[in-house]
Amino acid sequence: MARRLQASLPPPNLRVRDDDERNAPKAGAFFADEKELLDPLVKRYVLGKKMEKGTAVDVARLESDVVWALERGLGPRDLVPMLERLRRHAAPGSGAACFACIELAEQLLPTKPWRAAVLAREVLQHVETDRVWAVQGLALAILGHYASAKAAFARALHLAPNCASYAHNLGHLTDVGLGRPRDALVWLERAHRLGGRDPEIASSYAHALLGVGRVEAARRILIEAESLTPEEVDETLQRWAARSSRARRSESLT
């Protein structure tokens, strides 16, 4: 899945991790069952017949059904019941259970972020990966718990230091969510370096630069990365500055 940030959109709209980043070099320990959690064994098969009453549930078959559905891009309407069943029948803490929980958490993020956060926390009791922390961070950010979301993305970035998305999310949460653009710059500069000329990362980076008064640097970053004219860039910076000014006035009145 890809949930990205826009510097112009508080609260932030985050992403877990792009597919091309999953193969980036990763530091940190290799945790038990991590491969099983992130890359379940791909099996070629067709959905089987319904199990007869009184027979034992075949967890491996349930997991294979889920993998089949994910490979074919089935949506939440089909995936959620399959994942719920796999989670219910898999042994707690097993690779199959952790796989079901994290996939279910991602499916539920847009509609049930609180349950998604609970599911991610359940997985973290048994296995720690950057993906699980990222899902936890995204769910908490959607709920408006920016400080906790920032901590979750910091852990995800620690486990996958070459992931531009995590650095981006961490920086944007610090800037827009917590109102600390100066602290955000270290993460956004890192994301900008890792993500090349990604326009959304550049937008977040420029927003934080503007927040610390580095207007010309913000302007240069936007012109380099965005398909905007200098006039459009100036209009964007003026709009951000005006909104920040309104936010500060509103805070002073509360």
DRENPA-3360 file (N, C-alpha, C; in nm, 2 decimals, always signed):
BEGIN
1 = MARRLQAS = +0.08/-0.12/+0.00/+0.00/+0.00/+0.00/+0.09/+0.12/+0.00 ~ +0.03/+0.23/-0.04/+0.11/+0.36/-0.05/+0.03/+0.47/+0.01 ~ +0.06/+0.52/+0.13/+0.00/+0.63/+0.19/+0.10/+0.74/+0.21 ~ +0.08/+0.85/+0.13/+0.19/+0.94/+0.12/+0.15/+1.07/+0.20 ~ +0.25/+1.16/+0.21/+0.23/+1.28/+0.29/+0.21/+1.40/+0.20 ~ +0.14/+1.49/+0.24/+0.13/+1.62/+0.17/+0.16/+1.73/+0.27 ~ +0.26/+1.81/+0.25/+0.29/+1.91/+0.35/+0.18/+2.01/+0.36 ~ +0.10/+2.02/+0.26/-0.01/+2.12/+0.26/-0.14/+2.07/+0.33;
9 = LPPPNLRV = -0.13/+1.95/+0.38/-0.25/+1.88/+0.43/-0.24/+1.84/+0.58 ~ -0.26/+1.92/+0.67/-0.27/+1.87/+0.81/-0.41/+1.82/+0.84 ~ -0.43/+1.71/+0.91/-0.33/+1.62/+0.96/-0.26/+1.55/+0.85 ~ -0.14/+1.49/+0.87/-0.07/+1.43/+0.76/-0.13/+1.31/+0.71 ~ -0.12/+1.29/+0.57/-0.16/+1.17/+0.51/-0.04/+1.08/+0.48 ~ -0.02/+0.97/+0.55/+0.10/+0.90/+0.56/+0.10/+0.78/+0.47 ~ +0.22/+0.72/+0.45/+0.22/+0.59/+0.38/+0.31/+0.50/+0.46 ~ +0.28/+0.37/+0.44/+0.36/+0.27/+0.52/+0.49/+0.25/+0.45;
17 = RDDDERNA = +0.50/+0.21/+0.33/+0.62/+0.19/+0.26/+0.60/+0.15/+0.12 ~ +0.67/+0.21/+0.02/+0.65/+0.18/-0.12/+0.71/+0.04/-0.14 ~ +0.66/-0.02/-0.25/+0.70/-0.16/-0.28/+0.85/-0.16/-0.32 ~ +0.90/-0.05/-0.39/+1.04/-0.05/-0.43/+1.13/-0.03/-0.32 ~ +1.08/+0.02/-0.20/+1.16/+0.04/-0.08/+1.18/-0.09/+0.00 ~ +1.09/-0.18/-0.02/+1.09/-0.31/+0.06/+1.22/-0.38/+0.03 ~ +1.28/-0.36/-0.09/+1.41/-0.43/-0.12/+1.53/-0.35/-0.09 ~ +1.51/-0.24/-0.03/+1.63/-0.15/+0.01/+1.71/-0.22/+0.12;
25 = PKAGAFFA = +1.84/-0.20/+0.12/+1.92/-0.25/+0.23/+1.87/-0.21/+0.37 ~ +1.86/-0.30/+0.46/+1.80/-0.28/+0.59/+1.90/-0.31/+0.70 ~ +1.92/-0.22/+0.80/+2.00/-0.25/+0.91/+1.92/-0.30/+1.03 ~ +1.98/-0.35/+1.13/+1.90/-0.39/+1.25/+1.90/-0.55/+1.25 ~ +1.85/-0.60/+1.36/+1.85/-0.74/+1.38/+1.74/-0.81/+1.29 ~ +1.76/-0.93/+1.26/+1.66/-1.01/+1.19/+1.58/-1.09/+1.29 ~ +1.45/-1.06/+1.29/+1.37/-1.11/+1.40/+1.30/-1.24/+1.36 ~ +1.27/-1.32/+1.46/+1.21/-1.45/+1.43/+1.08/-1.43/+1.36;
33 = DEKELLDP = +1.06/-1.52/+1.26/+0.94/-1.52/+1.18/+0.92/-1.40/+1.09 ~ +1.03/-1.32/+1.07/+1.01/-1.19/+0.99/+0.98/-1.23/+0.85 ~ +1.05/-1.32/+0.79/+1.02/-1.36/+0.65/+0.88/-1.41/+0.64 ~ +0.84/-1.49/+0.73/+0.70/-1.54/+0.72/+0.60/-1.43/+0.74 ~ +0.63/-1.33/+0.81/+0.54/-1.22/+0.83/+0.53/-1.13/+0.71 ~ +0.65/-1.10/+0.65/+0.65/-1.00/+0.54/+0.63/-1.07/+0.41 ~ +0.69/-1.19/+0.39/+0.69/-1.25/+0.26/+0.64/-1.40/+0.27 ~ +0.51/-1.42/+0.30/+0.46/-1.55/+0.31/+0.49/-1.64/+0.19;
41 = LVKRYVLG = +0.51/-1.76/+0.21/+0.54/-1.85/+0.10/+0.43/-1.85/-0.01 ~ +0.46/-1.82/-0.13/+0.36/-1.81/-0.24/+0.33/-1.95/-0.28 ~ +0.20/-1.98/-0.28/+0.16/-2.11/-0.33/+0.06/-2.10/-0.44 ~ +0.07/-2.18/-0.54/-0.03/-2.17/-0.65/-0.14/-2.27/-0.63 ~ -0.26/-2.23/-0.63/-0.37/-2.31/-0.59/-0.50/-2.24/-0.63 ~ -0.61/-2.31/-0.61/-0.74/-2.25/-0.63/-0.81/-2.26/-0.49 ~ -0.91/-2.17/-0.47/-0.98/-2.18/-0.35/-1.05/-2.31/-0.34 ~ -1.03/-2.37/-0.22/-1.09/-2.51/-0.20/-1.24/-2.51/-0.17;
49 = KKMEKGTA = -1.29/-2.63/-0.15/-1.43/-2.64/-0.12/-1.45/-2.61/+0.03 ~ -1.57/-2.58/+0.07/-1.60/-2.55/+0.21/-1.57/-2.67/+0.29 ~ -1.52/-2.65/+0.41/-1.49/-2.76/+0.50/-1.61/-2.81/+0.57 ~ -1.62/-2.94/+0.58/-1.74/-3.00/+0.64/-1.74/-2.97/+0.79 ~ -1.86/-2.97/+0.85/-1.87/-2.94/+0.99/-1.80/-3.06/+1.07 ~ -1.73/-3.02/+1.18/-1.67/-3.11/+1.26/-1.53/-3.14/+1.22 ~ -1.48/-3.10/+1.10/-1.34/-3.12/+1.06/-1.25/-3.01/+1.12 ~ -1.12/-3.04/+1.14/-1.03/-2.95/+1.19/-1.00/-2.84/+1.08;
57 = VDVARLES = -0.98/-2.72/+1.12/-0.95/-2.61/+1.03/-0.81/-2.62/+0.98 ~ -0.78/-2.62/+0.85/-0.65/-2.62/+0.79/-0.60/-2.48/+0.78 ~ -0.51/-2.44/+0.88/-0.46/-2.31/+0.89/-0.37/-2.28/+0.77 ~ -0.29/-2.38/+0.72/-0.21/-2.36/+0.61/-0.29/-2.33/+0.48 ~ -0.40/-2.39/+0.47/-0.49/-2.37/+0.36/-0.55/-2.23/+0.37 ~ -0.59/-2.19/+0.49/-0.65/-2.05/+0.50/-0.54/-1.95/+0.47 ~ -0.42/-1.97/+0.51/-0.31/-1.88/+0.48/-0.29/-1.87/+0.33 ~ -0.29/-1.99/+0.26/-0.27/-1.99/+0.12/-0.39/-1.92/+0.05;
65 = DVVWALER = -0.51/-1.93/+0.10/-0.62/-1.85/+0.04/-0.59/-1.70/+0.05 ~ -0.54/-1.66/+0.16/-0.51/-1.52/+0.18/-0.41/-1.47/+0.08 ~ -0.30/-1.55/+0.07/-0.19/-1.51/-0.02/-0.24/-1.50/-0.17 ~ -0.33/-1.60/-0.20/-0.39/-1.60/-0.34/-0.47/-1.47/-0.36 ~ -0.55/-1.43/-0.26/-0.63/-1.31/-0.27/-0.54/-1.19/-0.28 ~ -0.44/-1.18/-0.20/-0.35/-1.06/-0.20/-0.28/-1.05/-0.34 ~ -0.23/-1.17/-0.39/-0.17/-1.17/-0.52/-0.26/-1.11/-0.63 ~ -0.39/-1.14/-0.62/-0.48/-1.10/-0.72/-0.55/-0.96/-0.69;
73 = GLGPRDLV = -0.50/-0.90/-0.59/-0.55/-0.76/-0.56/-0.69/-0.75/-0.51 ~ -0.74/-0.86/-0.44/-0.88/-0.85/-0.39/-0.89/-0.74/-0.29 ~ -1.00/-0.68/-0.27/-1.02/-0.57/-0.18/-1.07/-0.61/-0.04 ~ -1.09/-0.51/+0.04/-1.12/-0.54/+0.18/-1.25/-0.63/+0.20 ~ -1.35/-0.61/+0.11/-1.47/-0.69/+0.13/-1.44/-0.84/+0.12 ~ -1.35/-0.88/+0.04/-1.31/-1.02/+0.04/-1.20/-1.06/+0.14 ~ -1.10/-0.97/+0.15/-0.99/-1.00/+0.23/-1.02/-1.00/+0.38 ~ -1.09/-0.90/+0.43/-1.11/-0.89/+0.57/-1.18/-1.02/+0.64;
81 = PMLERLRR = -1.28/-1.08/+0.58/-1.34/-1.20/+0.64/-1.23/-1.31/+0.64 ~ -1.15/-1.32/+0.53/-1.05/-1.43/+0.52/-0.95/-1.41/+0.63 ~ -0.90/-1.29/+0.64/-0.80/-1.26/+0.74/-0.85/-1.28/+0.89 ~ -0.98/-1.24/+0.91/-1.04/-1.26/+1.04/-1.04/-1.41/+1.08 ~ -1.07/-1.49/+0.98/-1.08/-1.63/+1.00/-0.94/-1.69/+1.03 ~ -0.85/-1.65/+0.95/-0.71/-1.70/+0.97/-0.66/-1.66/+1.11 ~ -0.68/-1.54/+1.15/-0.64/-1.49/+1.28/-0.71/-1.57/+1.39 ~ -0.83/-1.60/+1.37/-0.91/-1.67/+1.47/-0.86/-1.81/+1.49;
89 = HAAPGSGA = -0.81/-1.88/+1.39/-0.78/-2.02/+1.40/-0.63/-2.04/+1.41 ~ -0.54/-1.95/+1.38/-0.40/-1.97/+1.39/-0.36/-1.96/+1.53 ~ -0.25/-2.03/+1.57/-0.20/-2.03/+1.70/-0.15/-1.89/+1.74 ~ -0.18/-1.83/+1.85/-0.14/-1.70/+1.89/+0.02/-1.69/+1.89 ~ +0.06/-1.58/+1.82/+0.21/-1.56/+1.81/+0.28/-1.64/+1.70 ~ +0.20/-1.72/+1.63/+0.26/-1.80/+1.52/+0.28/-1.71/+1.40 ~ +0.36/-1.75/+1.30/+0.38/-1.68/+1.18/+0.25/-1.65/+1.11 ~ +0.16/-1.75/+1.11/+0.03/-1.73/+1.04/-0.05/-1.63/+1.11;
97 = ACFACIEL = -0.05/-1.63/+1.24/-0.13/-1.53/+1.32/-0.08/-1.39/+1.30 ~ +0.06/-1.37/+1.30/+0.12/-1.24/+1.29/+0.09/-1.19/+1.14 ~ +0.10/-1.28/+1.05/+0.07/-1.24/+0.91/-0.07/-1.19/+0.89 ~ -0.16/-1.27/+0.95/-0.31/-1.23/+0.94/-0.33/-1.09/+1.01 ~ -0.27/-1.07/+1.13/-0.29/-0.95/+1.20/-0.24/-0.83/+1.13 ~ -0.12/-0.83/+1.07/-0.07/-0.71/+1.01/-0.14/-0.69/+0.88 ~ -0.17/-0.79/+0.80/-0.25/-0.77/+0.68/-0.39/-0.71/+0.71 ~ -0.45/-0.77/+0.82/-0.58/-0.72/+0.86/-0.57/-0.57/+0.90;
105 = AEQLLPTK = -0.47/-0.54/+0.98/-0.45/-0.40/+1.02/-0.44/-0.30/+0.90 ~ -0.37/-0.34/+0.80/-0.36/-0.25/+0.68/-0.49/-0.24/+0.61 ~ -0.57/-0.34/+0.61/-0.70/-0.34/+0.54/-0.79/-0.25/+0.62 ~ -0.78/-0.24/+0.75/-0.87/-0.17/+0.84/-0.83/-0.02/+0.86 ~ -0.71/+0.01/+0.82/-0.66/+0.15/+0.85/-0.76/+0.26/+0.81 ~ -0.82/+0.26/+0.69/-0.90/+0.37/+0.65/-1.03/+0.38/+0.73 ~ -1.08/+0.27/+0.77/-1.22/+0.27/+0.84/-1.21/+0.24/+0.99 ~ -1.11/+0.17/+1.03/-1.11/+0.14/+1.18/-0.96/+0.15/+1.23;
113 = PWRAAVLA = -0.91/+0.27/+1.23/-0.77/+0.29/+1.27/-0.74/+0.24/+1.41 ~ -0.83/+0.26/+1.50/-0.81/+0.21/+1.64/-0.78/+0.06/+1.64 ~ -0.87/-0.01/+1.57/-0.85/-0.16/+1.57/-0.72/-0.19/+1.50 ~ -0.68/-0.12/+1.39/-0.56/-0.14/+1.33/-0.44/-0.12/+1.42 ~ -0.45/-0.02/+1.51/-0.34/+0.00/+1.60/-0.33/-0.11/+1.70 ~ -0.45/-0.16/+1.75/-0.45/-0.27/+1.84/-0.39/-0.40/+1.78 ~ -0.42/-0.42/+1.65/-0.37/-0.54/+1.59/-0.22/-0.53/+1.57 ~ -0.17/-0.41/+1.53/-0.02/-0.40/+1.52/+0.04/-0.42/+1.65;
121 = REVLQHVE = -0.01/-0.37/+1.76/+0.04/-0.39/+1.89/+0.04/-0.54/+1.93 ~ -0.06/-0.61/+1.89/-0.06/-0.75/+1.91/+0.05/-0.82/+1.85 ~ +0.08/-0.79/+1.72/+0.20/-0.85/+1.65/+0.33/-0.81/+1.72 ~ +0.34/-0.69/+1.77/+0.47/-0.65/+1.83/+0.50/-0.72/+1.96 ~ +0.40/-0.79/+2.02/+0.42/-0.87/+2.13/+0.50/-1.00/+2.10 ~ +0.50/-1.03/+1.97/+0.57/-1.16/+1.92/+0.68/-1.13/+1.83 ~ +0.67/-1.03/+1.74/+0.78/-1.01/+1.64/+0.78/-0.86/+1.61 ~ +0.90/-0.81/+1.59/+0.92/-0.67/+1.56/+0.98/-0.65/+1.42;
129 = TDRVWAVQ = +0.91/-0.58/+1.33/+0.96/-0.54/+1.20/+0.93/-0.40/+1.17 ~ +1.00/-0.34/+1.08/+0.97/-0.20/+1.04/+0.83/-0.18/+0.99 ~ +0.78/-0.28/+0.92/+0.64/-0.27/+0.86/+0.54/-0.26/+0.98 ~ +0.55/-0.34/+1.08/+0.45/-0.34/+1.19/+0.46/-0.21/+1.26 ~ +0.58/-0.15/+1.28/+0.58/-0.02/+1.35/+0.52/+0.09/+1.26 ~ +0.54/+0.07/+1.13/+0.49/+0.17/+1.04/+0.34/+0.17/+1.03 ~ +0.28/+0.05/+1.04/+0.13/+0.04/+1.04/+0.08/+0.10/+1.17 ~ +0.15/+0.07/+1.28/+0.11/+0.13/+1.41/+0.12/+0.28/+1.41;
137 = GLALAILG = +0.23/+0.33/+1.35/+0.24/+0.48/+1.34/+0.14/+0.54/+1.25 ~ +0.10/+0.48/+1.14/+0.00/+0.53/+1.05/-0.14/+0.53/+1.12 ~ -0.17/+0.43/+1.19/-0.30/+0.42/+1.26/-0.31/+0.53/+1.37 ~ -0.20/+0.55/+1.45/-0.20/+0.65/+1.55/-0.21/+0.79/+1.49 ~ -0.14/+0.81/+1.38/-0.15/+0.94/+1.31/-0.29/+0.97/+1.27 ~ -0.36/+0.87/+1.21/-0.49/+0.89/+1.17/-0.58/+0.93/+1.28 ~ -0.55/+0.87/+1.40/-0.63/+0.90/+1.52/-0.59/+1.03/+1.59 ~ -0.49/+1.10/+1.54/-0.45/+1.22/+1.59/-0.35/+1.22/+1.70;
145 = HYASAKAA = -0.29/+1.10/+1.73/-0.20/+1.08/+1.84/-0.06/+1.10/+1.78 ~ -0.02/+1.22/+1.75/+0.10/+1.25/+1.67/+0.23/+1.21/+1.74 ~ +0.23/+1.24/+1.87/+0.36/+1.21/+1.94/+0.38/+1.06/+1.94 ~ +0.28/+0.98/+1.97/+0.29/+0.83/+1.97/+0.32/+0.78/+1.83 ~ +0.26/+0.84/+1.73/+0.29/+0.80/+1.59/+0.43/+0.83/+1.55 ~ +0.48/+0.95/+1.59/+0.62/+0.98/+1.57/+0.72/+0.88/+1.63 ~ +0.69/+0.84/+1.75/+0.77/+0.74/+1.81/+0.77/+0.60/+1.74 ~ +0.65/+0.57/+1.69/+0.64/+0.44/+1.61/+0.72/+0.45/+1.48;
153 = FARALHLA = +0.71/+0.56/+1.41/+0.79/+0.58/+1.28/+0.94/+0.59/+1.31 ~ +0.97/+0.65/+1.42/+1.12/+0.65/+1.46/+1.17/+0.51/+1.47 ~ +1.09/+0.42/+1.53/+1.14/+0.28/+1.55/+1.14/+0.21/+1.41 ~ +1.04/+0.24/+1.33/+1.04/+0.18/+1.19/+1.17/+0.23/+1.11 ~ +1.20/+0.35/+1.12/+1.32/+0.41/+1.05/+1.45/+0.35/+1.11 ~ +1.45/+0.32/+1.24/+1.57/+0.26/+1.30/+1.59/+0.12/+1.24 ~ +1.49/+0.05/+1.21/+1.50/-0.08/+1.16/+1.52/-0.08/+1.01 ~ +1.48/+0.02/+0.94/+1.50/+0.03/+0.79/+1.55/+0.17/+0.76;
161 = PNCASYAH = +1.67/+0.20/+0.79/+1.72/+0.34/+0.78/+1.73/+0.40/+0.64 ~ +1.72/+0.31/+0.54/+1.72/+0.36/+0.40/+1.58/+0.38/+0.34 ~ +1.48/+0.38/+0.42/+1.34/+0.39/+0.38/+1.30/+0.54/+0.38 ~ +1.29/+0.60/+0.26/+1.26/+0.74/+0.25/+1.12/+0.77/+0.30 ~ +1.03/+0.68/+0.29/+0.89/+0.70/+0.34/+0.89/+0.72/+0.49 ~ +0.96/+0.64/+0.56/+0.96/+0.65/+0.71/+1.02/+0.78/+0.75 ~ +1.13/+0.82/+0.69/+1.19/+0.95/+0.72/+1.10/+1.06/+0.69 ~ +1.03/+1.05/+0.58/+0.93/+1.15/+0.54/+0.82/+1.16/+0.64;
169 = NLGHLTDV = +0.76/+1.05/+0.67/+0.65/+1.04/+0.77/+0.69/+1.10/+0.90 ~ +0.81/+1.06/+0.95/+0.86/+1.11/+1.08/+0.88/+1.26/+1.07 ~ +0.94/+1.31/+0.97/+0.96/+1.46/+0.96/+0.83/+1.54/+0.94 ~ +0.74/+1.48/+0.86/+0.61/+1.56/+0.84/+0.53/+1.56/+0.97 ~ +0.53/+1.45/+1.04/+0.46/+1.44/+1.17/+0.51/+1.55/+1.27 ~ +0.65/+1.56/+1.27/+0.71/+1.65/+1.36/+0.68/+1.80/+1.32 ~ +0.68/+1.82/+1.19/+0.65/+1.96/+1.14/+0.50/+1.99/+1.15 ~ +0.42/+1.92/+1.08/+0.27/+1.96/+1.07/+0.20/+1.91/+1.19;
177 = GLGRPRDA = +0.22/+1.79/+1.24/+0.15/+1.73/+1.35/+0.18/+1.79/+1.48 ~ +0.31/+1.81/+1.51/+0.36/+1.86/+1.64/+0.40/+2.01/+1.63 ~ +0.41/+2.07/+1.51/+0.44/+2.21/+1.50/+0.58/+2.24/+1.53 ~ +0.68/+2.15/+1.50/+0.82/+2.17/+1.53/+0.90/+2.16/+1.40 ~ +0.89/+2.26/+1.31/+0.96/+2.24/+1.18/+1.11/+2.23/+1.19 ~ +1.17/+2.30/+1.29/+1.32/+2.29/+1.30/+1.36/+2.15/+1.34 ~ +1.29/+2.08/+1.43/+1.33/+1.95/+1.46/+1.30/+1.85/+1.34 ~ +1.20/+1.89/+1.26/+1.16/+1.80/+1.14/+1.27/+1.80/+1.03;
185 = LVWLERAH = +1.35/+1.91/+1.02/+1.44/+1.92/+0.91/+1.54/+1.81/+0.89 ~ +1.59/+1.76/+1.00/+1.68/+1.65/+0.99/+1.62/+1.53/+0.92 ~ +1.50/+1.50/+0.95/+1.43/+1.38/+0.89/+1.39/+1.41/+0.75 ~ +1.34/+1.53/+0.72/+1.30/+1.56/+0.59/+1.42/+1.58/+0.49 ~ +1.53/+1.63/+0.54/+1.65/+1.64/+0.45/+1.69/+1.50/+0.42 ~ +1.69/+1.41/+0.52/+1.72/+1.27/+0.49/+1.63/+1.20/+0.39 ~ +1.50/+1.23/+0.41/+1.40/+1.17/+0.31/+1.42/+1.22/+0.17 ~ +1.45/+1.35/+0.16/+1.47/+1.42/+0.03/+1.60/+1.36/-0.03;
193 = RLGGRDPE = +1.70/+1.33/+0.04/+1.82/+1.27/-0.01/+1.80/+1.12/-0.06 ~ +1.72/+1.05/+0.02/+1.69/+0.91/-0.01/+1.59/+0.90/-0.12 ~ +1.49/+0.99/-0.13/+1.38/+0.98/-0.22/+1.40/+1.05/-0.35 ~ +1.52/+1.11/-0.37/+1.55/+1.18/-0.50/+1.46/+1.30/-0.51 ~ +1.40/+1.31/-0.63/+1.32/+1.43/-0.66/+1.17/+1.40/-0.64 ~ +1.14/+1.32/-0.54/+1.00/+1.29/-0.51/+0.92/+1.42/-0.48 ~ +0.82/+1.46/-0.55/+0.76/+1.59/-0.53/+0.69/+1.60/-0.40 ~ +0.63/+1.49/-0.34/+0.57/+1.50/-0.22/+0.66/+1.52/-0.10;
201 = IASSYAHA = +0.78/+1.45/-0.11/+0.88/+1.47/-0.01/+0.94/+1.61/-0.02 ~ +0.96/+1.65/-0.14/+1.01/+1.79/-0.16/+0.91/+1.89/-0.10 ~ +0.78/+1.87/-0.12/+0.68/+1.96/-0.06/+0.69/+1.97/+0.09 ~ +0.70/+1.85/+0.15/+0.71/+1.85/+0.30/+0.84/+1.92/+0.35 ~ +0.95/+1.89/+0.28/+1.08/+1.95/+0.31/+1.07/+2.10/+0.30 ~ +1.01/+2.15/+0.19/+1.00/+2.30/+0.17/+0.91/+2.36/+0.27 ~ +0.80/+2.29/+0.31/+0.71/+2.34/+0.41/+0.78/+2.36/+0.55 ~ +0.87/+2.27/+0.58/+0.95/+2.28/+0.71/+1.05/+2.39/+0.69;
209 = LLGVGRVE = +1.11/+2.40/+0.58/+1.21/+2.51/+0.56/+1.14/+2.65/+0.57 ~ +1.02/+2.66/+0.51/+0.95/+2.78/+0.53/+0.92/+2.81/+0.67 ~ +0.89/+2.71/+0.75/+0.85/+2.72/+0.89/+0.97/+2.78/+0.97 ~ +1.09/+2.76/+0.93/+1.21/+2.82/+1.00/+1.26/+2.94/+0.94 ~ +1.19/+3.00/+0.84/+1.23/+3.12/+0.78/+1.32/+3.11/+0.66 ~ +1.35/+2.99/+0.61/+1.44/+2.97/+0.50/+1.36/+2.97/+0.37 ~ +1.31/+3.09/+0.33/+1.22/+3.10/+0.22/+1.28/+3.06/+0.09 ~ +1.40/+3.12/+0.06/+1.47/+3.09/-0.06/+1.50/+2.94/-0.08;
217 = AARRILIE = +1.55/+2.88/+0.03/+1.57/+2.74/+0.02/+1.45/+2.66/-0.01 ~ +1.34/+2.69/+0.05/+1.21/+2.63/+0.03/+1.17/+2.65/-0.12 ~ +1.19/+2.76/-0.17/+1.15/+2.80/-0.31/+1.24/+2.71/-0.40 ~ +1.36/+2.70/-0.38/+1.45/+2.62/-0.46/+1.42/+2.48/-0.47 ~ +1.39/+2.42/-0.35/+1.35/+2.28/-0.34/+1.22/+2.25/-0.42 ~ +1.12/+2.34/-0.41/+1.00/+2.32/-0.49/+1.02/+2.34/-0.64 ~ +1.10/+2.43/-0.68/+1.12/+2.45/-0.82/+1.20/+2.33/-0.88 ~ +1.29/+2.28/-0.81/+1.37/+2.16/-0.86/+1.28/+2.04/-0.87;
225 = AESLTPEE = +1.19/+2.02/-0.78/+1.11/+1.89/-0.77/+0.98/+1.89/-0.83 ~ +0.91/+2.01/-0.83/+0.77/+2.02/-0.87/+0.76/+2.07/-1.02 ~ +0.66/+2.03/-1.09/+0.64/+2.08/-1.22/+0.55/+2.21/-1.21 ~ +0.61/+2.31/-1.14/+0.54/+2.43/-1.12/+0.62/+2.55/-1.17 ~ +0.56/+2.65/-1.21/+0.63/+2.77/-1.25/+0.68/+2.85/-1.13 ~ +0.78/+2.93/-1.14/+0.82/+3.01/-1.02/+0.70/+3.09/-0.96 ~ +0.61/+3.14/-1.04/+0.49/+3.21/-0.99/+0.41/+3.12/-0.91 ~ +0.38/+2.99/-0.95/+0.30/+2.90/-0.88/+0.37/+2.86/-0.75;
233 = VDETLQRW = +0.50/+2.85/-0.75/+0.58/+2.82/-0.63/+0.56/+2.93/-0.53 ~ +0.57/+3.05/-0.57/+0.55/+3.17/-0.48/+0.41/+3.17/-0.42 ~ +0.31/+3.14/-0.50/+0.17/+3.14/-0.45/+0.16/+3.03/-0.35 ~ +0.22/+2.91/-0.37/+0.22/+2.80/-0.27/+0.28/+2.84/-0.14 ~ +0.40/+2.91/-0.15/+0.47/+2.95/-0.03/+0.39/+3.06/+0.05 ~ +0.32/+3.15/-0.03/+0.24/+3.25/+0.04/+0.12/+3.19/+0.11 ~ +0.06/+3.09/+0.04/-0.06/+3.02/+0.10/-0.02/+2.95/+0.23 ~ +0.10/+2.88/+0.23/+0.14/+2.81/+0.35/+0.17/+2.91/+0.46;
241 = AARSSRAR = +0.24/+3.02/+0.43/+0.27/+3.12/+0.53/+0.15/+3.18/+0.59 ~ +0.05/+3.21/+0.50/-0.08/+3.27/+0.56/-0.15/+3.17/+0.65 ~ -0.15/+3.04/+0.61/-0.22/+2.95/+0.70/-0.14/+2.93/+0.83 ~ -0.01/+2.93/+0.83/+0.07/+2.92/+0.95/+0.04/+3.04/+1.04 ~ +0.03/+3.16/+0.98/+0.00/+3.28/+1.06/-0.14/+3.27/+1.12 ~ -0.24/+3.22/+1.05/-0.37/+3.21/+1.11/-0.37/+3.11/+1.22 ~ -0.29/+3.00/+1.20/-0.29/+2.90/+1.31/-0.22/+2.95/+1.44 ~ -0.12/+3.04/+1.42/-0.06/+3.10/+1.54/-0.15/+3.19/+1.61;
249 = RSESLT = -0.22/+3.27/+1.53/-0.32/+3.36/+1.59/-0.43/+3.29/+1.67 ~ -0.47/+3.18/+1.61/-0.58/+3.10/+1.67/-0.53/+3.04/+1.80 ~ -0.40/+2.99/+1.80/-0.34/+2.94/+1.93/-0.33/+3.04/+2.03 ~ -0.29/+3.17/+1.99/-0.28/+3.27/+2.09/-0.41/+3.31/+2.16 ~ -0.52/+3.28/+2.09/-0.65/+3.32/+2.15/-0.71/+3.21/+2.24 ~ -0.64/+3.09/+2.24/-0.70/+2.98/+2.32/-0.62/+2.97/+2.45;
% end
